[in-house]
Protein backbone atom coordinates (compact mmCIF):
# COMPACT_ATOMS: atom_id res chain seq x y z
CA UNK A 1 0.00 0.00 0.00
CA UNK A 2 1.39 3.42 -0.94
CA UNK A 3 1.93 6.07 1.71
CA UNK A 4 -0.84 8.35 0.41
CA UNK A 5 -3.24 5.41 0.24
CA UNK A 6 -2.35 4.43 3.77
CA UNK A 7 -2.83 8.02 4.98
CA UNK A 8 -6.22 8.18 3.27
CA UNK A 9 -7.20 4.92 4.89
CA UNK A 10 -6.10 6.22 8.29
CA UNK A 11 -8.05 9.44 7.73
CA UNK A 12 -11.18 7.50 6.83
CA UNK A 13 -10.82 5.32 9.94
CA UNK A 14 -10.42 8.39 12.13
CA UNK A 15 -13.41 10.10 10.47
CA UNK A 16 -15.64 7.06 11.06
CA UNK A 17 -14.45 6.83 14.66
CA UNK A 18 -15.19 10.53 15.30
CA UNK A 19 -18.62 10.37 13.68
CA UNK A 20 -19.64 7.29 15.65
CA UNK A 21 -18.32 8.70 18.93
CA UNK A 22 -20.28 11.91 18.30
CA UNK A 23 -23.43 9.94 17.56
CA UNK A 24 -23.07 7.97 20.81
CA UNK A 25 -22.42 11.20 22.72
CA UNK A 26 -25.54 12.84 21.27
CA UNK A 27 -27.65 9.83 22.26
CA UNK A 28 -26.16 9.92 25.78
CA UNK A 29 -26.83 13.66 26.12
CA UNK A 30 -30.48 13.22 25.15
CA UNK A 31 -31.18 11.18 28.27
CA UNK A 32 -29.97 13.38 31.13
CA UNK A 33 -31.94 11.46 33.76
CA UNK A 34 -30.22 8.28 32.65
CA UNK A 35 -26.94 10.09 32.97
CA UNK A 36 -27.57 11.39 36.49
CA UNK A 37 -29.18 8.12 37.61
CA UNK A 38 -26.12 6.10 36.54
CA UNK A 39 -23.98 8.38 38.69
CA UNK A 40 -26.31 8.05 41.68
CA UNK A 41 -26.57 4.30 41.20
CA UNK A 42 -22.79 3.84 41.24
CA UNK A 43 -22.50 5.85 44.43
CA UNK A 44 -25.21 3.79 46.08
CA UNK A 45 -23.57 0.50 45.08
CA UNK A 46 -20.23 1.76 46.35
CA UNK A 47 -21.78 2.92 49.64
CA UNK A 48 -23.63 -0.39 50.13
CA UNK A 49 -20.53 -2.54 49.63
CA UNK A 50 -18.23 -0.20 51.52
CA UNK A 51 -20.51 0.00 54.55
CA UNK A 52 -21.06 -3.77 54.35
CA UNK A 53 -17.30 -4.36 54.28
CA UNK A 54 -16.63 -1.88 57.07
CA UNK A 55 -18.72 -4.03 59.45
CA UNK A 56 -15.77 -6.44 59.57
CA UNK A 57 -12.93 -4.13 60.43
CA UNK A 58 -14.35 -1.12 62.22
CA UNK A 59 -15.59 -2.15 65.67
CA UNK A 60 -18.53 -0.23 67.13
CA UNK A 61 -17.04 2.16 69.77
CA UNK A 62 -20.03 1.53 72.05
CA UNK A 63 -19.26 -2.19 72.09
CA UNK A 64 -15.49 -1.79 72.26
CA UNK A 65 -15.45 -2.62 75.96
CA UNK A 66 -17.09 -5.98 75.36
CA UNK A 67 -14.47 -7.07 72.82
CA UNK A 68 -11.31 -8.89 73.91
CA UNK A 69 -8.23 -6.66 73.89
CA UNK A 70 -6.58 -6.17 70.50
CA UNK A 71 -9.56 -7.33 68.48
CA UNK A 72 -9.86 -5.52 65.16
CA UNK A 73 -10.19 -6.59 61.55
CA UNK A 74 -7.74 -5.70 58.77
CA UNK A 75 -8.60 -2.59 56.73
CA UNK A 76 -9.33 -3.84 53.19
CA UNK A 77 -9.56 -0.35 51.56
CA UNK A 78 -6.80 -0.92 48.96
CA UNK A 79 -8.15 -4.32 47.92
CA UNK A 80 -11.74 -3.11 47.61
CA UNK A 81 -11.14 0.31 45.97
CA UNK A 82 -8.67 -0.91 43.33
CA UNK A 83 -10.76 -3.99 42.67
CA UNK A 84 -13.78 -1.74 42.21
CA UNK A 85 -11.97 0.56 39.75
CA UNK A 86 -10.88 -2.38 37.64
CA UNK A 87 -14.36 -3.89 37.82
CA UNK A 88 -15.90 -0.66 36.47
CA UNK A 89 -13.50 -0.44 33.53
CA UNK A 90 -13.67 -4.14 32.75
CA UNK A 91 -17.49 -4.10 32.76
CA UNK A 92 -17.50 -1.30 30.19
CA UNK A 93 -15.11 -2.88 27.77
CA UNK A 94 -16.51 -6.36 28.20
CA UNK A 95 -20.22 -5.77 27.66
CA UNK A 96 -20.72 -2.38 26.03
CA UNK A 97 -19.72 -3.46 22.52
CA UNK A 98 -22.12 -6.41 22.57
CA UNK A 99 -24.96 -4.35 24.09
CA UNK A 100 -24.50 -1.65 21.48
CA UNK A 101 -24.55 -4.11 18.61
CA UNK A 102 -27.80 -5.44 20.00
CA UNK A 103 -29.20 -1.92 20.39
CA UNK A 104 -28.31 -1.20 16.79
CA UNK A 105 -30.22 -4.36 15.81
CA UNK A 106 -33.24 -3.34 17.89
CA UNK A 107 -33.21 0.15 16.38
CA UNK A 108 -32.99 -1.44 12.94
CA UNK A 109 -29.81 0.36 11.89
CA UNK A 110 -27.22 -2.43 11.97
CA UNK A 111 -27.94 -3.69 8.45
CA UNK A 112 -27.64 -0.14 7.04
CA UNK A 113 -24.41 0.41 8.94
CA UNK A 114 -22.91 -2.65 7.33
CA UNK A 115 -23.93 -1.54 3.86
CA UNK A 116 -21.94 1.68 4.28
CA UNK A 117 -18.24 1.70 3.36
CA UNK A 118 -17.26 3.12 6.78
CA UNK A 119 -14.81 1.26 9.02
CA UNK A 120 -16.40 -1.48 11.10
CA UNK A 121 -13.49 -1.53 13.54
CA UNK A 122 -13.76 2.20 14.26
CA UNK A 123 -17.49 1.78 14.71
CA UNK A 124 -16.95 -0.94 17.33
CA UNK A 125 -14.30 1.01 19.27
CA UNK A 126 -16.34 4.22 19.22
CA UNK A 127 -19.11 2.54 21.19
CA UNK A 128 -16.89 2.23 24.23
CA UNK A 129 -15.06 5.56 24.05
CA UNK A 130 -17.71 7.76 25.67
CA UNK A 131 -18.46 5.14 28.27
CA UNK A 132 -14.77 4.89 29.15
CA UNK A 133 -14.48 8.64 29.70
CA UNK A 134 -17.64 8.61 31.79
CA UNK A 135 -16.45 5.57 33.74
CA UNK A 136 -13.09 7.19 34.48
CA UNK A 137 -14.88 10.11 36.05
CA UNK A 138 -17.27 7.82 37.91
CA UNK A 139 -14.62 5.43 39.22
CA UNK A 140 -12.29 8.08 40.52
CA UNK A 141 -15.09 9.98 42.26
CA UNK A 142 -16.48 6.73 43.64
CA UNK A 143 -12.99 5.70 44.79
CA UNK A 144 -12.68 9.03 46.60
CA UNK A 145 -16.02 8.37 48.32
CA UNK A 146 -14.92 4.87 49.31
CA UNK A 147 -11.66 6.23 50.69
CA UNK A 148 -13.60 8.73 52.76
CA UNK A 149 -15.73 5.93 54.16
CA UNK A 150 -13.17 3.22 54.81
CA UNK A 151 -9.89 4.98 55.27
CA UNK A 152 -6.70 6.14 53.60
CA UNK A 153 -5.93 4.60 50.23
CA UNK A 154 -2.35 3.53 49.46
CA UNK A 155 -1.20 4.96 46.10
CA UNK A 156 2.17 3.39 45.22
CA UNK A 157 3.60 2.75 41.72
CA UNK A 158 0.93 4.71 39.76
CA UNK A 159 2.77 4.35 36.42
CA UNK A 160 3.07 0.60 36.76
CA UNK A 161 -0.59 0.57 37.74
CA UNK A 162 -1.49 2.61 34.65
CA UNK A 163 0.43 0.20 32.39
CA UNK A 164 -1.42 -2.77 33.90
CA UNK A 165 -4.74 -0.94 33.57
CA UNK A 166 -4.13 -0.17 29.88
CA UNK A 167 -3.09 -3.76 29.14
CA UNK A 168 -6.11 -5.08 31.03
CA UNK A 169 -8.44 -2.79 29.09
CA UNK A 170 -6.88 -3.86 25.79
CA UNK A 171 -7.43 -7.50 26.76
CA UNK A 172 -11.01 -6.93 27.86
CA UNK A 173 -11.64 -5.05 24.61
CA UNK A 174 -10.71 -8.31 22.92
CA UNK A 175 -13.16 -10.26 25.09
CA UNK A 176 -15.72 -7.51 24.30
CA UNK A 177 -15.31 -8.19 20.56
CA UNK A 178 -15.71 -11.91 21.18
CA UNK A 179 -18.85 -11.26 23.25
CA UNK A 180 -20.23 -9.06 20.44
CA UNK A 181 -19.66 -12.02 18.10
CA UNK A 182 -21.57 -14.22 20.53
CA UNK A 183 -24.39 -11.63 20.65
CA UNK A 184 -24.78 -11.92 16.87
CA UNK A 185 -25.08 -15.68 17.22
CA UNK A 186 -27.21 -16.23 20.32
CA UNK A 187 -29.30 -13.02 20.12
CA UNK A 188 -31.78 -12.57 23.05
CA UNK A 189 -29.96 -15.12 25.23
CA UNK A 190 -26.88 -12.84 25.21
CA UNK A 191 -28.49 -10.72 27.93
CA UNK A 192 -28.78 -13.68 30.31
CA UNK A 193 -25.27 -14.88 29.42
CA UNK A 194 -23.86 -11.38 30.08
CA UNK A 195 -25.65 -11.21 33.45
CA UNK A 196 -24.31 -14.58 34.45
CA UNK A 197 -20.75 -13.87 33.29
CA UNK A 198 -20.75 -10.50 35.00
CA UNK A 199 -21.46 -12.09 38.36
CA UNK A 200 -19.18 -15.05 37.67
CA UNK A 201 -16.26 -12.75 36.84
CA UNK A 202 -16.96 -10.65 39.90
CA UNK A 203 -16.33 -13.73 42.05
CA UNK A 204 -13.57 -15.31 39.95
CA UNK A 205 -11.57 -12.08 39.69
CA UNK A 206 -12.09 -11.35 43.41
CA UNK A 207 -12.64 -7.64 42.78
CA UNK A 208 -14.04 -6.93 46.25
CA UNK A 209 -12.00 -9.30 48.40
CA UNK A 210 -8.59 -11.00 48.45
CA UNK A 211 -8.16 -14.23 46.44
CA UNK A 212 -7.24 -16.01 49.69
CA UNK A 213 -10.93 -15.88 50.66
CA UNK A 214 -11.97 -18.02 47.69
CA UNK A 215 -12.63 -21.73 48.19
CA UNK A 216 -9.91 -23.91 46.53
CA UNK A 217 -12.03 -25.11 43.57
CA UNK A 218 -12.99 -21.53 42.61
CA UNK A 219 -9.40 -20.41 43.09
CA UNK A 220 -8.34 -23.08 40.57
CA UNK A 221 -10.68 -21.53 37.98
CA UNK A 222 -9.33 -18.05 38.85
CA UNK A 223 -5.84 -19.30 38.04
CA UNK A 224 -7.03 -20.12 34.52
CA UNK A 225 -8.38 -16.68 33.54
CA UNK A 226 -6.09 -13.74 32.68
CA UNK A 227 -8.41 -10.98 34.05
CA UNK A 228 -7.88 -12.48 37.54
CA UNK A 229 -4.12 -11.86 37.17
CA UNK A 230 -4.91 -8.31 36.03
CA UNK A 231 -6.84 -7.60 39.23
CA UNK A 232 -4.17 -9.16 41.40
CA UNK A 233 -1.22 -7.43 39.68
CA UNK A 234 -2.98 -4.04 39.52
CA UNK A 235 -3.87 -3.84 43.18
CA UNK A 236 -0.57 -5.34 44.29
CA UNK A 237 1.32 -2.63 42.39
CA UNK A 238 -0.96 0.16 43.60
CA UNK A 239 -0.75 -0.99 47.22
CA UNK A 240 3.06 -1.16 47.02
CA UNK A 241 3.55 -4.94 47.23
CA UNK A 242 2.19 -5.55 50.77
CA UNK A 243 3.01 -8.89 52.46
CA UNK A 244 0.97 -11.74 50.99
CA UNK A 245 0.54 -10.04 47.60
CA UNK A 246 0.44 -10.93 44.73
CA UNK A 247 -1.64 -13.97 45.53
CA UNK A 248 -1.92 -15.87 42.25
CA UNK A 249 1.66 -15.96 40.89
CA UNK A 250 5.00 -14.13 41.28
CA UNK A 251 4.65 -10.50 40.13
CA UNK A 252 6.86 -10.76 36.99
CA UNK A 253 4.81 -13.78 35.84
CA UNK A 254 1.59 -11.81 36.39
CA UNK A 255 2.94 -8.85 34.38
CA UNK A 256 3.83 -11.20 31.48
CA UNK A 257 0.36 -12.78 31.57
CA UNK A 258 -1.37 -9.36 31.62
CA UNK A 259 0.84 -8.07 28.78
CA UNK A 260 0.18 -11.11 26.60
CA UNK A 261 -3.53 -10.82 27.39
CA UNK A 262 -3.49 -7.16 26.29
CA UNK A 263 -1.59 -7.91 23.08
CA UNK A 264 -3.16 -11.15 21.90
CA UNK A 265 -6.80 -10.83 22.92
CA UNK A 266 -7.82 -7.76 20.80
CA UNK A 267 -6.85 -9.22 17.39
CA UNK A 268 -8.21 -12.62 18.40
CA UNK A 269 -11.53 -11.15 19.57
CA UNK A 270 -11.82 -8.99 16.48
CA UNK A 271 -11.15 -12.01 14.27
CA UNK A 272 -13.97 -13.87 16.01
CA UNK A 273 -16.26 -10.88 15.58
CA UNK A 274 -15.53 -10.63 11.83
CA UNK A 275 -16.24 -14.32 11.42
CA UNK A 276 -19.56 -14.04 13.25
CA UNK A 277 -20.42 -10.96 11.22
CA UNK A 278 -19.60 -12.65 7.89
CA UNK A 279 -21.66 -15.66 8.96
CA UNK A 280 -24.61 -13.42 9.87
CA UNK A 281 -24.38 -11.52 6.59
CA UNK A 282 -24.28 -14.75 4.56
CA UNK A 283 -27.28 -16.12 6.47
CA UNK A 284 -29.12 -12.81 6.27
CA UNK A 285 -29.50 -12.71 10.06
CA UNK A 286 -27.62 -9.48 10.75
CA UNK A 287 -30.76 -7.56 11.66
CA UNK A 288 -32.52 -10.51 13.31
CA UNK A 289 -32.52 -10.34 17.08
CA UNK B 1 -68.13 -4.97 36.23
CA UNK B 2 -68.78 -7.71 38.78
CA UNK B 3 -66.17 -8.81 41.28
CA UNK B 4 -66.03 -12.18 39.56
CA UNK B 5 -65.17 -10.59 36.19
CA UNK B 6 -62.54 -8.41 37.82
CA UNK B 7 -60.97 -11.37 39.56
CA UNK B 8 -60.99 -13.22 36.27
CA UNK B 9 -59.02 -10.31 34.72
CA UNK B 10 -56.60 -10.39 37.65
CA UNK B 11 -55.92 -14.09 37.27
CA UNK B 12 -55.65 -13.78 33.48
CA UNK B 13 -52.96 -11.14 33.94
CA UNK B 14 -51.24 -13.39 36.51
CA UNK B 15 -51.38 -16.39 34.18
CA UNK B 16 -50.06 -14.37 31.23
CA UNK B 17 -47.00 -13.29 33.22
CA UNK B 18 -46.43 -16.79 34.52
CA UNK B 19 -46.64 -18.28 31.01
CA UNK B 20 -44.12 -15.73 29.74
CA UNK B 21 -41.52 -16.46 32.44
CA UNK B 22 -41.77 -20.25 32.06
CA UNK B 23 -40.40 -19.69 28.56
CA UNK B 24 -37.16 -18.39 30.09
CA UNK B 25 -36.05 -21.06 32.60
CA UNK B 26 -32.51 -19.62 32.62
CA UNK B 27 -33.92 -16.42 34.07
CA UNK B 28 -35.53 -18.34 36.94
CA UNK B 29 -32.20 -19.96 37.79
CA UNK B 30 -30.49 -16.55 37.70
CA UNK B 31 -33.16 -15.19 40.09
CA UNK B 32 -31.91 -17.64 42.71
CA UNK B 33 -28.19 -17.40 41.94
CA UNK B 34 -27.86 -13.61 41.84
CA UNK B 35 -28.71 -12.95 45.53
CA UNK B 36 -26.33 -15.73 46.58
CA UNK B 37 -23.46 -14.29 44.53
CA UNK B 38 -24.39 -10.83 45.71
CA UNK B 39 -24.13 -11.86 49.37
CA UNK B 40 -21.04 -13.91 48.62
CA UNK B 41 -18.89 -10.80 48.12
CA UNK B 42 -19.22 -9.26 51.60
CA UNK B 43 -19.13 -12.77 53.10
CA UNK B 44 -15.76 -13.43 51.44
CA UNK B 45 -14.54 -10.03 52.56
CA UNK B 46 -15.49 -11.06 56.09
CA UNK B 47 -13.64 -14.35 55.76
CA UNK B 48 -10.56 -12.52 54.50
CA UNK B 49 -10.64 -9.93 57.30
CA UNK B 50 -9.01 -12.27 59.80
CA UNK B 51 -10.14 -14.47 62.65
CA UNK B 52 -11.62 -11.54 64.58
CA UNK B 53 -13.95 -10.43 61.81
CA UNK B 54 -16.97 -12.22 63.31
CA UNK B 55 -16.42 -10.52 66.68
CA UNK B 56 -16.02 -7.10 65.06
CA UNK B 57 -19.12 -7.80 62.96
CA UNK B 58 -21.06 -8.76 66.10
CA UNK B 59 -20.07 -5.51 67.78
CA UNK B 60 -21.72 -3.66 64.88
CA UNK B 61 -24.73 -5.83 64.18
CA UNK B 62 -25.47 -7.99 67.22
CA UNK B 63 -24.68 -11.36 65.62
CA UNK B 64 -21.54 -13.25 64.68
CA UNK B 65 -23.43 -15.10 61.97
CA UNK B 66 -22.55 -12.71 59.16
CA UNK B 67 -23.28 -15.29 56.47
CA UNK B 68 -26.97 -15.51 57.36
CA UNK B 69 -27.10 -11.74 57.98
CA UNK B 70 -25.85 -10.99 54.44
CA UNK B 71 -28.01 -13.69 52.87
CA UNK B 72 -31.15 -12.27 54.52
CA UNK B 73 -30.22 -8.81 53.21
CA UNK B 74 -29.68 -9.97 49.64
CA UNK B 75 -32.82 -12.13 49.70
CA UNK B 76 -35.00 -9.22 50.81
CA UNK B 77 -33.24 -7.16 48.15
CA UNK B 78 -34.51 -9.69 45.59
CA UNK B 79 -38.09 -9.02 46.67
CA UNK B 80 -37.57 -5.25 46.52
CA UNK B 81 -35.96 -5.63 43.13
CA UNK B 82 -38.85 -7.67 41.76
CA UNK B 83 -41.45 -5.28 43.15
CA UNK B 84 -39.86 -2.33 41.39
CA UNK B 85 -39.06 -4.09 38.13
CA UNK B 86 -42.40 -5.81 37.79
CA UNK B 87 -44.88 -3.26 39.09
CA UNK B 88 -43.24 0.14 38.63
CA UNK B 89 -41.93 -1.03 35.27
CA UNK B 90 -45.28 -2.60 34.36
CA UNK B 91 -46.52 0.68 32.90
CA UNK B 92 -43.41 1.01 30.79
CA UNK B 93 -43.71 -2.61 29.72
CA UNK B 94 -47.28 -2.05 28.49
CA UNK B 95 -46.19 1.23 26.88
CA UNK B 96 -43.43 -0.53 24.95
CA UNK B 97 -45.74 -3.34 23.93
CA UNK B 98 -48.22 -0.71 22.77
CA UNK B 99 -51.00 -2.08 24.96
CA UNK B 100 -51.24 0.53 27.71
CA UNK B 101 -53.58 2.87 25.84
CA UNK B 102 -55.74 -0.14 24.93
CA UNK B 103 -55.85 -1.29 28.54
CA UNK B 104 -57.17 2.12 29.51
CA UNK B 105 -60.05 1.70 27.06
CA UNK B 106 -61.00 -1.74 28.41
CA UNK B 107 -63.98 -1.98 30.81
CA UNK B 108 -61.80 -3.68 33.45
CA UNK B 109 -60.10 -1.23 35.76
CA UNK B 110 -56.30 -1.44 35.30
CA UNK B 111 -55.92 -1.93 39.06
CA UNK B 112 -57.06 -5.53 38.54
CA UNK B 113 -54.61 -6.01 35.69
CA UNK B 114 -51.70 -4.61 37.67
CA UNK B 115 -52.97 -6.64 40.63
CA UNK B 116 -52.35 -9.80 38.60
CA UNK B 117 -48.84 -8.62 37.81
CA UNK B 118 -48.24 -7.79 41.47
CA UNK B 119 -49.48 -11.23 42.55
CA UNK B 120 -47.12 -12.89 40.04
CA UNK B 121 -44.24 -10.66 41.13
CA UNK B 122 -44.93 -11.31 44.81
CA UNK B 123 -44.95 -15.08 44.41
CA UNK B 124 -41.87 -15.07 42.17
CA UNK B 125 -40.07 -12.74 44.59
CA UNK B 126 -40.90 -14.76 47.71
CA UNK B 127 -40.03 -18.05 45.98
CA UNK B 128 -36.68 -16.75 44.67
CA UNK B 129 -35.78 -15.08 47.98
CA UNK B 130 -36.57 -18.19 50.04
CA UNK B 131 -34.80 -20.48 47.57
CA UNK B 132 -31.74 -18.19 47.52
CA UNK B 133 -31.66 -17.98 51.32
CA UNK B 134 -32.01 -21.73 51.86
CA UNK B 135 -29.62 -22.71 49.06
CA UNK B 136 -27.11 -20.03 50.09
CA UNK B 137 -27.24 -21.17 53.71
CA UNK B 138 -26.60 -24.75 52.66
CA UNK B 139 -23.71 -23.71 50.40
CA UNK B 140 -22.10 -21.63 53.15
CA UNK B 141 -22.78 -24.28 55.77
CA UNK B 142 -25.09 -22.34 58.09
CA UNK B 143 -28.51 -23.44 59.30
CA UNK B 144 -31.29 -21.64 57.40
CA UNK B 145 -33.93 -22.57 59.99
CA UNK B 146 -32.75 -20.97 63.20
CA UNK B 147 -34.58 -18.63 65.56
CA UNK B 148 -38.27 -17.77 65.04
CA UNK B 149 -38.87 -18.88 61.45
CA UNK B 150 -42.65 -18.29 61.58
CA UNK B 151 -42.22 -14.78 62.95
CA UNK B 152 -39.77 -14.03 60.13
CA UNK B 153 -42.36 -15.19 57.60
CA UNK B 154 -44.99 -12.95 59.22
CA UNK B 155 -42.66 -9.95 58.78
CA UNK B 156 -42.22 -10.83 55.10
CA UNK B 157 -45.94 -11.28 54.42
CA UNK B 158 -46.96 -8.09 56.25
CA UNK B 159 -44.09 -6.07 54.80
CA UNK B 160 -44.58 -7.05 51.18
CA UNK B 161 -47.90 -5.19 50.78
CA UNK B 162 -46.53 -1.75 51.73
CA UNK B 163 -43.54 -2.49 49.50
CA UNK B 164 -45.78 -3.05 46.49
CA UNK B 165 -47.81 0.03 47.41
CA UNK B 166 -44.61 2.07 47.30
CA UNK B 167 -43.97 0.87 43.78
CA UNK B 168 -47.26 2.51 42.74
CA UNK B 169 -45.83 5.87 43.80
CA UNK B 170 -42.76 5.12 41.79
CA UNK B 171 -44.88 3.97 38.85
CA UNK B 172 -46.46 7.43 38.93
CA UNK B 173 -43.03 9.07 38.71
CA UNK B 174 -42.13 6.87 35.74
CA UNK B 175 -45.42 7.76 34.07
CA UNK B 176 -44.47 11.39 34.34
CA UNK B 177 -40.72 11.30 33.69
CA UNK B 178 -40.68 8.32 31.24
CA UNK B 179 -37.04 7.18 31.63
CA UNK B 180 -38.09 4.04 33.46
CA UNK B 181 -34.93 1.94 33.19
CA UNK B 182 -32.66 4.49 34.82
CA UNK B 183 -35.18 5.40 37.52
CA UNK B 184 -36.01 1.83 38.51
CA UNK B 185 -32.30 0.98 38.65
CA UNK B 186 -31.62 3.97 40.86
CA UNK B 187 -34.57 3.29 43.14
CA UNK B 188 -33.77 -0.39 43.69
CA UNK B 189 -30.31 0.56 44.95
CA UNK B 190 -31.71 3.50 46.92
CA UNK B 191 -34.15 1.28 48.79
CA UNK B 192 -31.44 -1.36 49.31
CA UNK B 193 -29.20 1.28 50.83
CA UNK B 194 -31.89 2.60 53.16
CA UNK B 195 -33.09 -0.82 54.25
CA UNK B 196 -29.52 -1.76 55.28
CA UNK B 197 -28.97 -4.68 52.93
CA UNK B 198 -25.51 -5.52 54.37
CA UNK B 199 -25.36 -3.35 57.48
CA UNK B 200 -27.59 -2.10 60.31
CA UNK B 201 -29.17 1.34 59.81
CA UNK B 202 -27.93 2.25 63.31
CA UNK B 203 -24.69 3.38 61.65
CA UNK B 204 -26.54 6.12 59.72
CA UNK B 205 -26.53 9.73 60.93
CA UNK B 206 -29.91 10.70 62.56
CA UNK B 207 -31.48 12.32 59.45
CA UNK B 208 -30.58 9.41 57.18
CA UNK B 209 -31.81 6.99 59.83
CA UNK B 210 -35.16 8.80 60.00
CA UNK B 211 -35.51 8.57 56.21
CA UNK B 212 -34.62 4.86 56.31
CA UNK B 213 -37.32 4.22 58.91
CA UNK B 214 -39.93 5.62 56.50
CA UNK B 215 -39.31 2.67 54.16
CA UNK B 216 -41.29 -0.49 54.94
CA UNK B 217 -38.46 -2.76 53.63
CA UNK B 218 -36.23 -1.44 56.45
CA UNK B 219 -38.68 -2.81 59.05
CA UNK B 220 -39.13 -5.99 57.07
CA UNK B 221 -35.38 -6.71 56.80
CA UNK B 222 -34.69 -5.94 60.44
CA UNK B 223 -37.75 -7.93 61.53
CA UNK B 224 -36.54 -11.02 59.67
CA UNK B 225 -32.98 -10.61 60.98
CA UNK B 226 -34.18 -10.07 64.54
CA UNK B 227 -36.49 -13.08 64.37
CA UNK B 228 -33.87 -15.42 62.90
CA UNK B 229 -30.59 -14.09 64.29
CA UNK B 230 -31.64 -12.18 67.39
CA UNK B 231 -30.08 -8.87 66.35
CA UNK B 232 -32.78 -6.93 68.20
CA UNK B 233 -35.97 -5.20 67.08
CA UNK B 234 -36.11 -1.43 66.60
CA UNK B 235 -38.60 -1.10 69.49
CA UNK B 236 -37.09 -4.01 71.40
CA UNK B 237 -40.15 -6.22 70.96
CA UNK B 238 -41.48 -7.96 67.86
CA UNK B 239 -45.11 -6.89 68.29
CA UNK B 240 -44.23 -3.16 68.31
CA UNK B 241 -42.14 -3.48 65.13
CA UNK B 242 -44.88 -5.53 63.53
CA UNK B 243 -47.41 -2.89 64.58
CA UNK B 244 -45.42 -0.26 62.66
CA UNK B 245 -45.43 -2.52 59.61
CA UNK B 246 -49.21 -2.93 60.01
CA UNK B 247 -49.44 0.86 60.10
CA UNK B 248 -47.59 0.99 56.79
CA UNK B 249 -49.89 -1.70 55.48
CA UNK B 250 -52.92 0.47 56.19
CA UNK B 251 -51.52 3.80 54.97
CA UNK B 252 -49.26 3.07 51.99
CA UNK B 253 -51.82 1.34 49.68
CA UNK B 254 -54.14 4.35 49.92
CA UNK B 255 -51.27 6.79 49.54
CA UNK B 256 -49.84 4.87 46.57
CA UNK B 257 -53.21 4.65 44.87
CA UNK B 258 -53.91 8.34 45.45
CA UNK B 259 -50.55 9.48 44.02
CA UNK B 260 -50.84 7.14 41.08
CA UNK B 261 -54.40 8.09 40.07
CA UNK B 262 -53.64 11.82 40.35
CA UNK B 263 -50.57 11.52 38.12
CA UNK B 264 -52.37 9.24 35.73
CA UNK B 265 -55.29 11.67 35.37
CA UNK B 266 -52.83 14.45 34.70
CA UNK B 267 -50.94 12.45 32.09
CA UNK B 268 -54.13 11.35 30.33
CA UNK B 269 -55.33 14.95 30.11
CA UNK B 270 -52.05 16.13 28.58
CA UNK B 271 -49.69 13.99 26.49
CA UNK B 272 -51.59 10.67 26.67
CA UNK B 273 -50.66 7.32 28.16
CA UNK B 274 -49.16 5.70 25.06
CA UNK B 275 -46.36 8.25 24.77
CA UNK B 276 -42.89 7.26 25.93
Interface residues (C-beta under 8 A of the other chain):
Chain A: X31 X33 X34 X37 X38 X40 X41 X44 X45 X47 X48 X49 X51 X52 X53 X54 X55 X56 X57 X58 X59 X60 X63 X64 X66 X67 X68 X71 X72 X73 X74 X76 X79 X80 X189 X192 X195 X196 X199 X200 X202 X203 X206 X208 X209 X210 X212 X213 X214
Chain B: X24 X26 X27 X30 X33 X34 X37 X38 X40 X41 X42 X44 X45 X46 X47 X48 X49 X50 X52 X53 X55 X56 X57 X58 X59 X60 X61 X66 X70 X177 X179 X181 X182 X183 X185 X186 X189 X190 X192 X193 X197 X198 X199 X203
